[in-house]
Amino acid sequence: MASLTIRPGSQVRLKGQDDHVPDFVVTRCDRDRCWIRQHDWAPDTELTVSFKQLLVPPEAGATLTLALAERVKASGLLAAHSDHRAGSNVIYMAAHRRRRAT
């Protein structure tokens, strides 16, 4: 079953959020709500959203933009843990060792 860890500092996406919109950063959580903001917003600017409005990825890597998720999956370097944001400069050692062994 899909899951998402939500805590202050986590990066999240909203359901229906366009790929070109950056991830939101969680500033705090309380009951069934969390407060999110963008990095470039004014310090006191936040949105209050219900957890139901957050995108829960069906599989690891699904919170990445579609193009980046496809590149990560094609490279074979997809992380096994759920809290990752692989970029072009990230190499997972387990995947690297598997590649070298073959």
Secondary structure per residue as TSV (DSSP state, phi and psi in degrees):
chain	resnum	aa	ss	phi	psi
A	1	M	-	360.0	140.5
A	2	A	-	-69.5	148.3
A	3	S	-	-149.1	166.8
A	4	L	-	-148.1	128.2
A	5	T	-	-90.4	123.2
A	6	I	-	-117.9	120.2
A	7	R	-	-154.6	161.7
A	8	P	T	-53.7	132.0
A	9	G	T	97.7	-16.4
A	10	S	-	-67.1	149.8
A	11	Q	E	-102.2	131.6
A	12	V	E	-133.9	161.9
A	13	R	-	-123.2	150.5
A	14	L	B	-91.0	153.5
A	15	K	T	-60.5	133.2
A	16	G	T	78.2	6.8
A	17	Q	-	-70.6	130.8
A	18	D	-	-64.4	150.6
A	19	D	T	-61.8	-31.7
A	20	H	T	-77.0	-11.3
A	21	V	S	-85.4	126.1
A	22	P	-	-63.2	160.8
A	23	D	-	-62.4	153.1
A	24	F	E	-91.6	153.1
A	25	V	E	-106.7	130.9
A	26	V	E	-78.1	127.2
A	27	T	E	-98.6	-32.5
A	28	R	E	-164.1	162.3
A	29	C	E	-132.5	147.3
A	30	D	E	-157.3	122.1
A	31	R	T	55.7	-116.7
A	32	D	T	-105.2	21.9
A	33	R	E	-130.6	157.1
A	34	C	E	-140.4	157.7
A	35	W	E	-107.2	128.5
A	36	I	E	-126.7	158.9
A	37	R	E	-154.9	165.6
A	38	Q	-	-96.2	153.5
A	39	H	T	-59.8	-36.2
A	40	D	T	-91.3	6.5
A	41	W	S	-77.8	160.3
A	42	A	-	-59.0	149.5
A	43	P	T	-53.5	-35.3
A	44	D	T	-95.8	9.6
A	45	T	-	-93.8	123.6
A	46	E	-	-145.9	158.5
A	47	L	E	-112.1	141.2
A	48	T	E	-101.8	122.8
A	49	V	E	-130.4	153.1
A	50	S	E	-79.5	150.9
A	51	F	G	-58.7	-27.2
A	52	K	G	-66.4	-19.0
A	53	Q	G	-85.8	-10.1
A	54	L	B	-84.3	144.1
A	55	L	-	-78.5	123.8
A	56	V	-	-104.5	114.6
A	57	P	-	-65.7	137.4
A	58	P	S	-71.9	-20.1
A	59	E	S	-152.6	164.3
A	60	A	T	-59.7	135.4
A	61	G	T	92.0	-8.4
A	62	A	T	-72.4	-16.1
A	63	T	T	-82.2	-10.1
A	64	L	S	-72.6	157.2
A	65	T	-	-59.8	153.0
A	66	L	H	-55.6	-46.8
A	67	A	H	-62.4	-44.1
A	68	L	H	-68.7	-39.8
A	69	A	H	-61.2	-40.3
A	70	E	H	-65.7	-40.2
A	71	R	H	-64.9	-42.0
A	72	V	H	-64.9	-45.3
A	73	K	H	-62.8	-41.6
A	74	A	H	-65.5	-31.0
A	75	S	H	-74.9	-17.8
A	76	G	T	77.6	12.9
A	77	L	-	-106.2	22.3
A	78	L	-	-65.5	131.3
A	79	A	-	-72.5	150.5
A	80	A	S	-83.9	-19.0
A	81	H	S	-92.8	162.7
A	82	S	S	-87.5	-14.5
A	83	D	S	-104.3	70.3
A	84	H	-	-135.7	151.9
A	85	R	-	-136.3	74.6
A	86	A	-	-65.7	129.8
A	87	G	-	-113.4	-175.5
A	88	S	T	-68.7	-17.2
A	89	N	T	-100.6	11.8
A	90	V	-	-104.4	128.0
A	91	I	-	-127.1	127.8
A	92	Y	-	-89.8	125.6
A	93	M	H	-60.1	-38.9
A	94	A	H	-61.5	-44.0
A	95	A	H	-67.2	-38.6
A	96	H	H	-62.4	-43.1
A	97	R	H	-65.9	-39.6
A	98	R	H	-62.0	-40.4
A	99	R	H	-64.8	-42.2
A	100	R	H	-67.8	-30.1
A	101	A	H	-73.4	-22.9
A	102	T	-	-93.9	360.0
